[in-house]
């Protein structure tokens, strides 16, 4: 049907998402807000382990949005406490399975649109510029092009 499953889900739901992804390998599944993992890592429900395990399934993607949800303090731009989580997801999924997103309009409760962009573009210095190009538009452009084909 040429759809992209775009999901806001929690880490404890990743097991079920992996089963769906494995059953339907041509269906791209985009998990929002860093997979709802928390920089706090307090409790299995909020930890990144389940999100990182989903990187083993090639049709699961991660959306870099919702830094305020993952941060210990929702207004603490540039959300440095999320960088370890973003780095782990980047290392597991790779740039071609990650898409940046602003979380608009909800983002306005914790930061500006510009801050949502710069939290990744400027402050995630561990991601090379070429890979930032994929994350900031290339990955989603490729996904959408495949769906139109």
C-alpha positions, 0 to 999 in steps of 0.5 A: 500500500506504499505507506510508512507506519509512523508510531509514537510508542514506548520502549516496552512496545518495541518487541511487538513492533519488531514482530510486525516489522519482521512479518512485513519487511517492506513496511518502513516503521518510523518510531517517533521521539527517540523511541521514547527512551529516556536519558534518565534510564530509570526503569526498564520501561524508559530505558533505551535497550529495547529501542536499540534492539530494534536496530537489528530489524532493517525496516525500523527507523528512528525519528530524532524529535522530542528531546524534551521528552528524553531529557531529565529537564524538559526546558534545558536546551541544548539537551546535553543529557540526551546526547548519549542516547542520541549517540547510541541510536546513531551508532545502532541505526545509522544515519540512513535509518534516522530522520530529524523531526521538530515535534511541532506544534508540541515542541513550543512548550519546551523550546523554539523550532530553531532550538529543536533543529539546533539541538541536533544540527549544532550540538550533536557534534559526534555526527559527521556533517555528511550523516547529518544531511541524511538525518536532516532530510535525506533519509525521509526523502529516500523513504518517501521516494520509495513509497511514490515509486 
